[in-house]
């Protein structure tokens, strides 16, 4: 969908819609769509074992390099580095929650 089509839905010109969108969300429409794609990629990396190439396409990006470029801009690290750090952290937190606490007698 194009900006003009979205603007028409809310009875605004494309320019006014774009300005209002950026003022409201702090990002351009394209920037917000990319941000949502990166957030979806993060959730998919944590919840599936799919390769990054498949995750990229599922997020509406052209390929893995496209995902990596936008991911690095938004998260300040590559998807692989983020995934390794996050998955390890999630496993550690999960293990901590399930380890019984022993009390000294």
C-alpha positions in Angstrom: 0.0 0.0 0.0 1.3 3.5 -0.9 1.3 6.6 1.3 -1.3 8.2 -1.0 -3.7 5.3 -0.4 -3.3 5.4 3.3 -3.7 9.2 3.3 -6.9 8.9 1.3 -8.4 6.5 3.9 -8.1 9.2 6.5 -9.0 12.1 4.1 -5.5 13.7 4.1 -3.1 14.6 1.4 -0.1 12.3 1.2 2.3 15.1 2.4 0.1 16.0 5.4 -0.3 12.3 6.3 3.5 11.8 6.1 4.2 14.8 8.3 1.5 13.8 10.8 2.7 10.3 10.9 6.3 11.3 11.6 5.2 13.8 14.3 3.0 11.2 16.0 5.4 8.2 15.8 8.8 9.9 15.6 9.6 7.9 12.4 8.6 8.0 8.8 6.0 5.4 7.6 8.8 3.5 5.9 11.0 3.7 9.1 8.2 2.4 11.2 7.5 -0.5 8.8 11.2 -1.4 8.9 11.2 -1.1 12.7 8.2 -3.5 12.9 10.0 -5.9 10.6 13.1 -5.9 12.8 11.0 -6.5 15.9 9.2 -9.4 14.2 12.6 -10.8 13.2 13.8 -10.6 16.9 10.7 -12.6 18.0 11.1 -15.1 15.2 14.8 -15.6 16.1 13.8 -16.4 19.7 10.9 -18.6 18.9 12.0 -20.6 15.8 15.1 -22.2 14.5 14.4 -20.9 11.0 17.5 -19.6 9.1 17.9 -15.8 8.9 17.2 -15.9 5.2 13.7 -17.4 5.8 13.1 -14.9 8.7 14.0 -12.0 6.5 11.5 -13.0 3.9 8.8 -13.6 6.6 9.4 -10.0 7.8 8.9 -8.5 4.3 12.5 -8.0 3.5 14.2 -9.0 0.3 16.9 -11.3 1.8 19.3 -11.9 4.7 21.6 -9.0 3.8 18.6 -6.6 3.8 17.6 -7.8 7.2 21.2 -7.5 8.5 21.5 -3.9 7.2 18.3 -2.7 8.9 18.8 -4.8 12.0 22.3 -3.3 12.5 20.9 0.2 12.1 18.1 -0.4 14.6 19.7 -2.7 17.1 23.4 -1.8 16.7 24.5 -5.4 16.2 24.1 -8.1 13.6 21.1 -10.5 13.8 23.5 -13.4 14.5 25.3 -11.6 17.4 21.9 -10.5 18.8 20.5 -14.0 18.5 23.4 -15.7 20.2 23.4 -13.2 23.1 19.6 -13.3 23.5 19.1 -17.0 23.1 21.8 -17.7 25.7 20.3 -15.1 28.0 16.9 -16.6 27.7 18.2 -20.1 28.5 20.1 -18.8 31.5 17.0 -17.0 32.8 14.9 -20.1 32.2 17.4 -22.3 34.1 17.6 -19.9 37.0 13.8 -20.0 37.3 13.7 -23.8 37.4 16.6 -24.5 39.7 15.3 -25.3 43.2 16.6 -23.1 46.0 18.4 -25.0 48.8 18.1 -23.6 52.2 20.8 -24.0 54.8 19.6 -26.1 57.8 
